[in-house]
Amino acid sequence: MLEAAVAELFGGGHVVHLTTLRADGAPQTRPVWTIVDNGHIVFFTQPSSPKARDLANDPRVALSVTDRANSYRSARARGQVAQVLEGEQALAIIDRISHAYIGKAFPMRTGNVYVVDAVAQGTADLPFSDADLPRG
C-alpha cells in the first residue's frame, strides 16, 4: 500500500515525471498525469507512444511528483507496471485522471492505463516554500 502522503501527491493534479528504460537501457523521463486507484499509482499513454514501447520491453518504472502549491514538497515511487488496462475500462480511468488535471473528460478517446505496483516510496517536505524564493 502507498503511504498516505505519497498517495496524496500522486492522487492527481500535481507535476509527475515517469522514468522508463529504453531498449538500450538508457533512462527516459517524461511528464504524465496520475491518480491513485485501489492503492496503486496509475497513468495513461497512447499505445504507440515511446513510453508504451519502453514499458513493453521493461515494466520497471520510477516516478516523482512535485506539489503544485509548494515545489519543495515531493514524493517518489519505484516499482513496475503490474497491469495494463485497455478499452472502456481504461477510458473510465483516463477520464478520472483528466478530471483531476483539467476538470473534464480527456478529449482523445484512446489510450492504455498502466497500473504501478510500488515497491519503494518516500516523501520530502523541506522546511521552506516557494514564497522563500528570491524575486528578480
Secondary structure, DSSP 4 states (H G I P E B T S, - for coil): ---HHHHHHHTSSSEEEEEEE-TTS-EEEEEE-EEEETTEEEEEE-TTSHHHHHHHH--EEEEEEE-SS-TTEEEEEEEEEEEEE-HHHHHHHHHHHHHHHHSS--SS---EEEEEEEEEEEEEE-S--GGGSPP-
